[in-house]
Amino acid sequence: MCIEKVDVNKVVLIGSLDDNPEITETQNQNKLCTLFVLTTEAFGEKGKVVKNRIRVIAWNKLAEVCIEKYSKGDRLEIRARLQNRTVFDSDQNKRILNEVVAQSVWKENENGRPASENW
């Protein structure tokens, strides 16, 4: 019996919005929303807390939803994928960006669960 290997590119983030979402439009009229999500993790026996500020992007319809529904301080659950992109800085140095690209975004309700039935 041969079992095929499956590759998975999934990210799940649960955290609070650090700023209000910002939206821009590309030259091709695609909408791009940028969100900064704060997450915290505890490590070791002493529970050292590490905070992360993670940049998440959302495109088109999801970008519009993020702008309309979410604001600084909202606690969100985001399902996404990682994407690598090559860019050049002002000195023409090649840089590789790792981006979190949102596929779904849900605001948590008072019970700490996603508010959507479709989750």
C-alpha positions as CSV (number, residue, x, y, z in Angstrom):
1,M,0.0,0.0,0.0
2,C,1.4,3.4,-1.0
3,I,0.5,6.4,1.0
4,E,0.9,9.8,-0.8
5,K,2.6,12.6,1.0
6,V,0.5,15.7,1.4
7,D,1.9,19.1,1.8
8,V,0.1,21.5,4.1
9,N,0.4,25.3,4.2
10,K,-1.9,26.4,7.0
11,V,-1.6,29.1,9.7
12,V,-4.1,29.7,12.5
13,L,-3.6,32.9,14.5
14,I,-5.7,34.0,17.5
15,G,-4.9,37.4,18.8
16,S,-5.9,41.0,19.1
17,L,-5.7,43.7,16.5
18,D,-2.9,46.1,17.4
19,D,-4.1,48.8,15.0
20,N,-7.1,49.5,12.9
21,P,-6.9,47.7,9.6
22,E,-5.6,49.7,6.7
23,I,-6.7,49.3,3.1
24,T,-4.9,50.2,-0.2
25,E,-5.6,49.6,-3.8
26,T,-3.0,48.1,-6.2
27,Q,-2.4,49.3,-9.7
28,N,-4.7,46.5,-10.9
29,Q,-7.5,47.8,-8.6
30,N,-7.2,44.9,-6.2
31,K,-7.9,45.8,-2.6
32,L,-5.2,45.0,0.0
33,C,-5.9,45.2,3.7
34,T,-3.1,45.0,6.2
35,L,-3.8,43.9,9.8
36,F,-1.3,43.7,12.7
37,V,-2.3,40.9,15.1
38,L,-0.7,40.6,18.6
39,T,-0.2,37.1,19.9
40,T,1.4,36.0,23.2
41,E,3.1,32.8,24.1
42,A,4.5,31.5,27.5
43,F,7.7,29.6,27.5
44,G,9.6,27.5,30.1
45,E,8.9,26.8,33.7
46,K,8.8,30.5,34.7
47,G,6.3,31.2,31.9
48,K,8.3,33.9,30.2
49,V,5.8,35.7,28.0
50,V,6.8,36.6,24.5
51,K,4.6,38.9,22.4
52,N,4.5,38.8,18.6
53,R,3.2,41.5,16.3
54,I,2.3,39.6,13.1
55,R,1.5,41.3,9.8
56,V,-1.5,39.7,8.0
57,I,-2.8,40.7,4.6
58,A,-6.2,40.1,3.1
59,W,-7.3,40.6,-0.5
60,N,-10.3,42.0,-2.3
61,K,-13.7,41.0,-0.7
62,L,-12.0,39.8,2.5
63,A,-10.1,43.1,2.7
64,E,-13.4,45.0,2.5
65,V,-14.9,42.8,5.3
66,C,-11.9,43.4,7.5
67,I,-12.2,47.2,7.1
68,E,-15.9,47.2,7.7
69,K,-16.1,44.8,10.7
70,Y,-12.9,44.9,12.7
71,S,-11.0,47.6,14.7
72,K,-8.1,47.9,17.1
73,G,-8.5,45.7,20.1
74,D,-10.8,43.2,18.5
75,R,-9.9,39.6,19.2
76,L,-9.7,37.6,16.0
77,E,-9.2,34.1,14.8
78,I,-7.5,34.0,11.4
79,R,-7.0,31.0,9.1
80,A,-4.3,31.7,6.5
81,R,-1.4,30.5,4.5
82,L,2.2,31.5,4.4
83,Q,3.6,33.1,1.2
84,N,7.1,34.1,0.2
85,R,7.7,37.1,-2.0
86,T,11.0,38.5,-3.3
87,V,11.4,42.3,-3.3
88,F,14.3,44.7,-3.7
89,D,15.0,47.5,-1.3
90,S,16.0,51.1,-2.2
91,D,19.7,49.9,-2.6
92,Q,18.6,47.1,-4.9
93,N,19.3,44.4,-2.2
94,K,17.2,41.3,-2.7
95,R,14.9,40.6,0.3
96,I,12.5,37.7,0.8
97,L,9.3,38.5,2.6
98,N,7.3,35.9,4.5
99,E,3.6,37.0,4.5
100,V,0.6,35.6,6.3
101,V,-2.2,35.7,3.7
102,A,-5.7,35.5,5.3
103,Q,-8.2,33.1,3.9
104,S,-10.9,33.7,6.6
105,V,-11.2,36.1,9.6
106,W,-13.6,35.8,12.4
107,K,-14.2,37.9,15.5
108,E,-14.5,36.0,18.7
109,N,-17.7,36.3,20.7
110,E,-17.9,36.7,24.4
111,N,-17.3,32.9,24.9
112,G,-14.0,33.1,23.1
113,R,-15.4,31.2,20.1
114,P,-15.5,32.3,16.5
115,A,-18.8,34.1,15.9
116,S,-19.5,32.4,12.6
117,E,-21.5,29.2,12.2
118,N,-19.3,28.4,9.1
119,W,-16.1,28.0,11.1
